[in-house]
Amino acid sequence: MRAVVYEEYGGTDVLEMREVPTPVPGPGEVLVEVVATSINLSDWENLRGTPAYARVGGMRRPRHTILGSDIAGRVAAVGDGATRFGAGDAVFGDNLSHGNGGFAEFAVMPESALAPKPARLSFVEASALPQAGAIAAQAVALAAPGSRMLINGAGGGSGSLAIQLAVAEGVHVTAVDNERKLDYLRTLGAEEAIDYRSDDFTRTGRYDLIVDLVAHRSIFAYRRALARGGRCVVVGGTARALLRMTTVGPLLGLLTGARLGVLFVRQGPRQFEQVAQRCASGEIEVRIDRVFALDEVPEALAWHGEGRALGKVVVAVREA
Ligand SMILES: NC(=O)c1ccc[n+]([C@@H]2O[C@H](COP(=O)([O-])OP(=O)(O)OC[C@H]3O[C@@H](n4cnc5c(N)ncnc54)[C@H](OP(=O)(O)O)[C@@H]3O)[C@@H](O)[C@H]2O)c1
């Protein structure tokens, strides 16, 4: 099969289209004929091997050499003991914990990571939802109706869904991202939109909940921006910021009455299926910015990394 492979951490120039053996599903696994794979920040992080947690699977070289974790496609074969799906079923899921593999014509995934694709969603749309949907749903579950929530890194895949889910719950959302995305954030329902390159969101008000998808601030800065009894969770960001949040965060919280910590996102169909159903019913929107072909994976990653995408960037591996 054709696959986009990398064997060392680096920029998009380390990616190479190659002919590699089609993987074989083991017990409990499914071979998926990939139709579409969306790009997440984790792909970019795993390509470059930074932040440090991106090297958990291989300190010097990537252990899994094909990126692309958010996969939508059709079941091509099933391994021993895999009973939930049969050949030809349309499925989607997040393969982040199982070696990724979506920038290829076929990928092996545990059947437990997969859900049936809603008929009303295209493969491109479905591929945009597993990781971002799970993050958005779990972040918004922490917000109470009528409360003030700030989302930093709000213009990306998870943030775009989180804004809409929060607004649907009656939460007042302030969204932070770069200047080019501010109108987009307002169209998603954000009451206020802040440019992170010119304003410091930790000095713009007090929030009941702060969700930071790209954290790099000190815990004191977050604490300053929290209302009494407020909560701050970081989801991704620099290793330093995540470490500070796990170690000093709870301590500072004990002293000040605020709650500061890391949101460890649970994966799997139960975490994203409901969001997908709400997208399928038209209640919330899955925004697709651009669709690239498999041999354009380096361009797709660069487009995502350049900060111009308004919505998800997707790689369409084959015709639906
Ligand atoms: N905790 C867990 O269990 C878990 C699990 C999976 C994933 N994650 C993490 O969750 C995060 C999900 O992100 P995503 O996929 O939604 O990312 P994304 O689509 O890349 O969106 C990130 C957004 O943040 C913006 N941004 C970049 N630097 C910023 C800054 N300094 N201040 C404010 N905004 C900034 C980006 O804009 P620009 O275009 O300007 O760069 C982009 O719009 C990732 O960090 C990932 O590693 C965590």
The ligand as an SDF file (V2000), in Angstrom:
LIG
                    3D

 48 52  0  0  0  0  0  0  0  0999 V2000
   -4.6600   16.0970   27.4760 N   0  0  0  0  0  0  0  0  0  0  0  0
   -4.9020   15.0890   26.6360 C   0  0  0  0  0  0  0  0  0  0  0  0
   -5.2390   13.9730   27.0610 O   0  0  0  0  0  0  0  0  0  0  0  0
   -4.8170   15.3220   25.1470 C   0  0  0  0  0  0  0  0  0  0  0  0
   -5.2190   14.3590   24.2260 C   0  0  0  0  0  0  0  0  0  0  0  0
   -5.1460   14.6600   22.8540 C   0  0  0  0  0  0  0  0  0  0  0  0
   -4.6660   15.9000   22.4370 C   0  0  0  0  0  0  0  0  0  0  0  0
   -4.2530   16.7950   23.3830 N   0  0  0  0  0  0  0  0  0  0  0  0
   -3.7980   18.1520   23.0290 C   0  0  0  0  0  0  0  0  0  0  0  0
   -4.9670   18.9360   22.8570 O   0  0  0  0  0  0  0  0  0  0  0  0
   -4.6710   20.0400   22.0050 C   0  0  0  0  0  0  0  0  0  0  0  0
   -5.7390   20.0450   20.9200 C   0  0  0  0  0  0  0  0  0  0  0  0
   -5.5060   20.9880   19.9970 O   0  0  0  0  0  0  0  0  0  0  0  0
   -6.2420   21.0170   18.5660 P   0  0  0  0  0  0  0  0  0  0  0  0
   -6.0670   19.7010   17.8870 O   0  0  0  0  0  0  0  0  0  0  0  0
   -7.5670   21.6160   18.7200 O   0  0  0  0  0  0  0  0  0  0  0  0
   -5.2020   22.0100   17.9280 O   0  0  0  0  0  0  0  0  0  0  0  0
   -5.2720   22.9240   16.6440 P   0  0  0  0  0  0  0  0  0  0  0  0
   -6.3830   22.4960   15.7500 O   0  0  0  0  0  0  0  0  0  0  0  0
   -3.8790   22.9880   16.0930 O   0  0  0  0  0  0  0  0  0  0  0  0
   -5.6360   24.3230   17.2770 O   0  0  0  0  0  0  0  0  0  0  0  0
   -4.7730   25.0330   18.1120 C   0  0  0  0  0  0  0  0  0  0  0  0
   -5.0980   26.5030   17.9550 C   0  0  0  0  0  0  0  0  0  0  0  0
   -4.3280   27.2330   18.9060 O   0  0  0  0  0  0  0  0  0  0  0  0
   -3.8130   28.3930   18.2590 C   0  0  0  0  0  0  0  0  0  0  0  0
   -2.6030   28.8450   18.9580 N   0  0  0  0  0  0  0  0  0  0  0  0
   -1.3110   28.5410   18.7120 C   0  0  0  0  0  0  0  0  0  0  0  0
   -0.5130   29.1660   19.5850 N   0  0  0  0  0  0  0  0  0  0  0  0
   -1.3070   29.8920   20.3850 C   0  0  0  0  0  0  0  0  0  0  0  0
   -1.0730   30.7610   21.4870 C   0  0  0  0  0  0  0  0  0  0  0  0
    0.1610   31.0080   21.9300 N   0  0  0  0  0  0  0  0  0  0  0  0
   -2.1340   31.3180   22.0860 N   0  0  0  0  0  0  0  0  0  0  0  0
   -3.3960   31.0830   21.6450 C   0  0  0  0  0  0  0  0  0  0  0  0
   -3.6990   30.2840   20.6030 N   0  0  0  0  0  0  0  0  0  0  0  0
   -2.6490   29.6880   19.9820 C   0  0  0  0  0  0  0  0  0  0  0  0
   -3.5400   27.9260   16.8570 C   0  0  0  0  0  0  0  0  0  0  0  0
   -3.4670   29.0610   16.0360 O   0  0  0  0  0  0  0  0  0  0  0  0
   -2.1940   29.3910   15.1480 P   0  0  0  0  0  0  0  0  0  0  0  0
   -2.7330   29.0240   13.8380 O   0  0  0  0  0  0  0  0  0  0  0  0
   -1.9480   30.8320   15.3360 O   0  0  0  0  0  0  0  0  0  0  0  0
   -1.0380   28.5360   15.5160 O   0  0  0  0  0  0  0  0  0  0  0  0
   -4.7610   27.0530   16.5840 C   0  0  0  0  0  0  0  0  0  0  0  0
   -5.8560   27.7940   16.0990 O   0  0  0  0  0  0  0  0  0  0  0  0
   -3.2610   19.8000   21.4980 C   0  0  0  0  0  0  0  0  0  0  0  0
   -2.3630   20.5700   22.2750 O   0  0  0  0  0  0  0  0  0  0  0  0
   -3.0020   18.3100   21.7720 C   0  0  0  0  0  0  0  0  0  0  0  0
   -1.6410   18.0170   21.9870 O   0  0  0  0  0  0  0  0  0  0  0  0
   -4.3420   16.5440   24.7010 C   0  0  0  0  0  0  0  0  0  0  0  0
  1  2  1  0
  2  3  2  0
  2  4  1  0
  4  5  1  0
  4 48  2  0
  5  6  2  0
  6  7  1  0
  7  8  2  0
  8  9  1  0
  8 48  1  0
  9 10  1  0
  9 46  1  0
 10 11  1  0
 11 12  1  0
 11 44  1  0
 12 13  1  0
 13 14  1  0
 14 15  2  0
 14 16  1  0
 14 17  1  0
 17 18  1  0
 18 19  2  0
 18 20  1  0
 18 21  1  0
 21 22  1  0
 22 23  1  0
 23 24  1  0
 23 42  1  0
 24 25  1  0
 25 26  1  0
 25 36  1  0
 26 27  1  0
 26 35  1  0
 27 28  2  0
 28 29  1  0
 29 30  1  0
 29 35  2  0
 30 31  1  0
 30 32  2  0
 32 33  1  0
 33 34  2  0
 34 35  1  0
 36 37  1  0
 36 42  1  0
 37 38  1  0
 38 39  2  0
 38 40  1  0
 38 41  1  0
 42 43  1  0
 44 45  1  0
 44 46  1  0
 46 47  1  0
M  CHG  2   8   1  16  -1
M  END
$$$$
